[in-house]
């Protein structure tokens, strides 16, 4: 029986889907997370407590575990675990990304430098330390500009500024968000030139350094700022074939520039007039529950594809299903206490809707982006074409009434 270790941070949405994929493959699972109580729901599996904030120590613990009973794969399900998985894979002689490449994928500044050195098109950028003249730097990069932390993910802390004074205000706000997230508020910030155009996401799998594209998602809602909260993803993309070829080629170039060679990647790019620029590339698959919008071959999930690759099992058919599909990450409209979400039955009854899952329960404090780090939930749709998917998602979301009370 194959034996794998899953790095499941307490904040992940994806534990259930990866554990189900492991069951489908008949694999024995070791679950690793940073807190024992986070493992309470999966204690049918062997559990290991590790901290992804200390990657070398975590990898050593995994190696000691494997010395007692070997592991066939170590898989990180989210950003937090990618460096630990790379270090553990290196120690155990398993298929893995080079640790320095995994580290670059987790640090937006290091990523920008690697892409620049490789000549991969991306936004103009500068780094802003705590004592740097942000207004002057913004003017140098070009306005409008975007300020972002190098360490956070999921659009958290990303703010557009249209003039130098707004850039100063945005930098202070980003540093406050870093402090609230337990990160260093004095860490350098990225100041990037804002690029107009359409945004897309690429889902892919690296095998021996070669990229196998799995899906390209359109993001039909304009992402123009001041914040960059993602909502709708729809695949297949409606962009022209030539533009899609450019996007996939540029994604492969970006992965190579970072030094990534094995496993899932998720990339974000901007396109305009057939040109494309890489915004980010992560050494993990699509976040949240968005992977539920994808099926391959005869109904294989993305999680099963990832685990099959990690375990060296056959991957015979990676073609996405013929139907169009998509997901809406339900945004949090304002700060406060979630009281209820009305209209769920009406939303589920919309033709084309394949599912609705709320991931925050009543009574919880909810915070929108850029300060927040979670969505209210996810809507899923399937239809004959991308237009039908988008229509179903927008119609269903229109039936939801999100009731949020004041936060003391």
Number of C-alpha atoms within 10 A of each C-alpha: 8 16 18 22 22 24 28 24 25 15 14 16 17 18 18 12 17 20 20 14 20 21 13 11 16 12 17 17 21 21 22 28 22 18 14 14 11 17 21 10 10 15 13 11 14 13 19 20 18 25 20 22 13 11 20 15 16 24 25 16 17 26 20 12 14 17 11 8 10 14 22 21 25 30 25 23 26 21 20 22 28 28 30 29 31 27 26 27 24 17 14 21 11 17 22 26 25 19 20 15 23 26 19 23 28 24 15 23 22 16 24 28 15 21 21 17 10 14 12 18 17 20 20 16 23 20 17 20 13 15 8 11 12 26 16 14 20 28 16 16 18 19 18 19 27 28 28 24 28 21 18 20 17 17 18 24 27 27 25 23 24 17 15 21 13 17 26 18 14 22 26 14 19 22 22 17 22 22 13 12 15 8 15 15 19 14 16 20 23 22 29 25 23 21 21 13 16 19 23 25 25 24 25 25 24 21 16 13 16 15 24 16 20 18 21 24 23 21 21 17 13 14 17 15 14 14 17 19 23 19 18 23 27 30 27 19 20 15 16 9 11 10 16 19 13 16 26 21 13 19 29 21 19 27 27 19 21 25 19 29 23 22 25 29 26 21 26 19 22 20 20 13 8 14 13 24 20 23 21 19 23 25 32 25 24 21 16 19 20 20 18 21 22 23 22 18 14 11 10 18 20 25 23 22 21 20 23 17 20 21 20 12 12 9 12 7 11 18 14 22 15 13 15 22 30 30 29 26 23 22 18 20 15 16 17 19 19 23 16 14 16 13 15 16 12 14 22 21 12 18 17 20 23 20 16 20 14 14 14 14 15 13 13 13 17 23 20 18 23 19 19 17 17 21 24 20 18 23 28 27 28 25 20 12 16 23 14 18 27 25 17 25 28 15 16 25 22 12 17 16 12 17 15 21 16 11 11 6
